[in-house]
Amino acid sequence: MSEFGASMTECSKGRLVVDCTQDCSQINAENLQKYDAVLFYTTGELPISADGRAALIEFVRGGGGFIGYGGGEGARSYAIG
């Protein structure tokens, strides 16, 4: 786990559940159903499959939260609306 992931896990104890991964294959429709929001801590475009991108877009369209942290705002933009 990255230092950021460890920090997020530690500071959120008792407040919310945090699952950290660097495995982009975990971004899929089935897994996203488990969450209210996702947080990306990255710079640039992630190696997410086309299906994963579509699932993430549908997750946000359906009311799921998306947070880009650190260099996350530099990630490639996708039309959600």
Secondary structure, DSSP 8 states (H G I E B T S, - for coil): --HHHHHHHHHTTTT--------GGG-SHHHHTT-SEEEEE-SS-----HHHHHHHHHHHHTT-EEEEEGGGGGS------
